[in-house]
Amino acid sequence: MVEEQLAARGIGDPAVLRVMGALPRERFLPPEMEENAYDDTALPIGHGQTISQPWIVARMTEVLDLPGWAVRHPGRPVAVLDVGTGSGYQAAVLAAIGARVTSIERDPELAERAARTLASLGLSVRSVVGDGSLGYPPDAPYAGIVVAAAGPAIPPPLVEQLAPGGRLVLPVGPPGYQELTVAWREDGELRTRTLGGCTFVPLVGRHGTDPGREG
Ligand code: SAH
């Protein structure tokens, strides 16, 4: 997976490659999906949700440039917010590269299952149940925020909860097709850059795709 799907397709961050090579991805999947754990796709994890494709997880992690932030802010914890815990795999990658991770999920059962998986691997992640489109102010500001569900626009609370020099990465667009987008603040303004097309499940919440929808 690391060589063929990640390194050969432009993932260069050595910590990301090392950690994704070492983490047992099958532990984040329902038993019937385990044999597909290293496939080059997103996979169903139940409750209509998915674990993201490995390349997407790697790209979103790399683009946060947490090593760069750590160098510019010596001695500060590298706090990261993971919105849409799902299986917990993205949170695991972030924790394993040394970030102090808060992960928020709206579905209590998925959140609990992910928290158990993370704990069983000895990974320390703060698991929160709630609407991640509002961010999670108690642990802000964040050096990085990664969102694994798609809404029509960048949720303002997430921008507000970014630390100076921090980056936000998220899919932006309608259901079915989004642009993977990186956002950061520069001279008091929000700047963005797009990384290409992608497809994520909907971000359901106050600043999400369909606030009224359940499930
Ligand atoms: N990062 C996950 C991907 C999970 S898919 C992984 O590595 O497995 C996206 C998740 O976002 C789903 O579990 C869905 O329930 C959750 N989600 C959708 N809208 C949300 C919201 N407003 N707040 C928190 N979680 C949300």
Residues whose N, C-alpha, C, O or C-beta is under 5 A from the ligand:
A	BS01	SAH	Q49 T50 I51 S52 V83 G84 T85 G86 S87 G88 Y89 Q90 I104 E105 R106 D107 G130 D131 G132 S133 A148 A149 P202 L203 V204 G205
